[in-house]
């Protein structure tokens, strides 16, 4: 079962599967000896959950609602409509299924990139990268390499410059993100220190959930503020 899933989801682990089971998203049968027995339907269900997280950045609660709806014979899938999905431009960790995500980035998960690779993939010039680093929007690793998130940040900023914004205007986003990280780390860090072997998987899931909620809250606050500024 794990081998089948890892072909499309290389980061999936036994702990992750057990966590999803504990949350009620999959319910494998048990043998007389108590071993889990995953059916073809169970594997398909797991694929749906993992893809919904990766491609649509949905919280587990929303994914479970979709699954429950499908169990009742309703549609409820992640692609059924915009109500359960964040706006395209806000799907920061979407996969290739998301039109806002360049396929060459979503298809692979590079551990590190050289500066030349980053510039080529993100479609920006050295001067822009220098500004992004100057204002803290992109931070290379200790060895000077960049990761996939750096590409996504660069592409997002590039899209925002089409509206007249410049990297220096976006320093507030970096400061706000750092404050959020500090706050949310207080919740997640203690979970990673537990001796439970599944603690890391639970912490990873909480990180995804909190990240999704943070994106949603930020988008709502910005939208509400802009409406007020425009008097609408």
N, C-alpha and C positions, 0 to 999 in steps of 0.2 A: 504493500500500500504506500509506504513512504517513498519507495523507489519510483512508483508511478507519479506521485505528486512532485517529486524533486526535479523531474524533467522540465516542468514549467515554473516551479516555485523552489529554487535551489536552497533557500534559507529556511524551509520548513523543517521542524524538528518534532520528535516524539512529545516533548514537553508542550509544544505549541498545540498539537492535536489533542492532548489530554486537557489542556486549558479550554479549547473550543468545546470539548465534550462536557466539561464541568459547567460551561455556560449554556448548555442545552442546544448548541447549534448542530450537533451530530449525535446520534444515539446508536452506536454499534451494538450488535448482539453479543452475548457472552457465551462462551463454551461452558460445559459442565465444570471445567477446571478453573473457570473464571477469566479466561483470556478473551480479549476483545477480538471480534470477528467482523471485519469491515466488508460490507457488500459492495457491489458495483454502484448501487445507489448512494451508499455512504461516501464513496470516493468522489462521486459526481457532486455531492452536497458540499464536501470539503473544497473541491475546486471552485465552486460558486462562492463560498465564503472568502477564500484566499484571493480570488480575482476581484471580488467586490471591494476588499480592503486595498489591494494594490492598484487597481485600475480606476476606482471611483472614490477611494479614500473615505469609505463609509464607516461609521462607528458600528460596533457589534450589535448594539441595540437595534439599529435600523436594519442591518442585515438579517437579524432574527425575525423582525417584522415581515420582511420580504419572504423569508422561508416559510413562516407560519401562513402567510397569505397563499403561497404556492401549495402548501399542504392542504389548504381549504379549497383548492381548485381555482384560485384567483391568480392574476398575473403577478403583480407585486415585485417584478424583477428590477434589478438595478438600472436597467435601461428603459424602464417604462415611462419615465417622465422626470421633469426637473425638480419635483417637490422634495425628493430625498437626496438630491445631489447638489453640491456646491456649484457656484458659477464656474464656467470653464477656466477662467483666468485664475481662479483660486485653488484649483486642483494641483497642488504642488508636488505630489508624489504619485501622480497618475501613471498608468502604464500606457502601452501603445494604443490601447482602445480609446484613449482620450485624445481628441483632435488638438488639444492645446499642448500635448506632449510630443516633441519630435521623436520619431520612431527610432532614430539611431541612439538616442539617449535611453529610451524606455526599454529597448531590446537588450541592452547590456547593463551591467552594474559595475563599471570600472572602479577598482579600488583606488587607483591614483592616475592622474593625467599630468602630462607635462604642460608647460605654459602654452606651447605651440598647439597642442591638442585641444586645450581649452578654448583658445582663440578661434580655432577652426570650427569646432563643434558649436560653440555659442554664437559665432558670427559677429564677433566684436573685434576691435583693434587694440593694440597694446596701450594706447593712451586711455581708452575707456577702462581697461582692466586696471591700470594704475590708479585711476580715480576710484574704482570700486574698492580697491584695497586701501586706498588712502582714507576713505570714509567708513571702513570697517564692514562693508557689505559682503565682501569675499575675503576669506582668510585662508591662505595656503597652509598645508600641513607643515610639521617640523622640518621635513626634508625638501620643502619647496614644491610639493606636488599638490594637485587639486582633485576633488572628488566630483561625483555626479551632481550633488547639491549646488556646487559652485557654478556648474553649467546652467542649472535651472535658474539660479539667482541672476546670472548674467543675462539670460534670455528674457527674464521677467523685466529687469531694469531696461533692457533694450526696447521692449514693447512700451514701457512707460515713457521713454524719451520721445516716442511718437506724439505724445500729448504735451510736449514742451518741458517735461521734468528732466532734471539732470541728477547724476549720482549724489551731488552735494545736497540736493533737496531731500534725499532719502535717508539721511543720517538718523532721523527720528525713528525710522522703522527698525534700524539696528539697535538703538537704545531701548526701544519698546520690547523687542524680541529678547534682549538680554535680561530685562526685568522679568519677563514672563518665564524664561528658563529658570531663573533663580527661584521664582515662586513655585513652579511646578516640580522642580527638582526636590523640593522639600517633601513632596508627596511620594515621588517615585524612588528616590535613593534608599530610604529605609527598607523598601520591598526587596531590593537586590541584596541586602545583607542577611536576609533570612536563610536558614539552613535547608529549607524545603527545596528539593531538586527542581521543582516547577516554578520557583520564585522568579527566576529570570524571565521565563516565558510570560508570567503574569505581568511583570514590570514592563516588558516590551509591549504588551497589549494595552496597558494603561497609558503608556507613552503615545500610542496611536490614537487612543480615545481622546486624551487631553489635547493632542495636537489638532485633531479634527474639530473639537469643541472650541479651541482657541481661534482657529481660522473662521469658524462660523460667527463667534462673538465679535471678532475684529471686523468682519464684513458687515455685520448688522450695525455696529456702532458707527462705522464710516458712512454707511448708507443713510442711517438716521441723521447723522450730523450734516451730511450734504443736503438732505432734504430741508433741514432747518435753515441752512445757509442760503438755499435757493427760495425759501419761503413757500415750499410745496408741501 
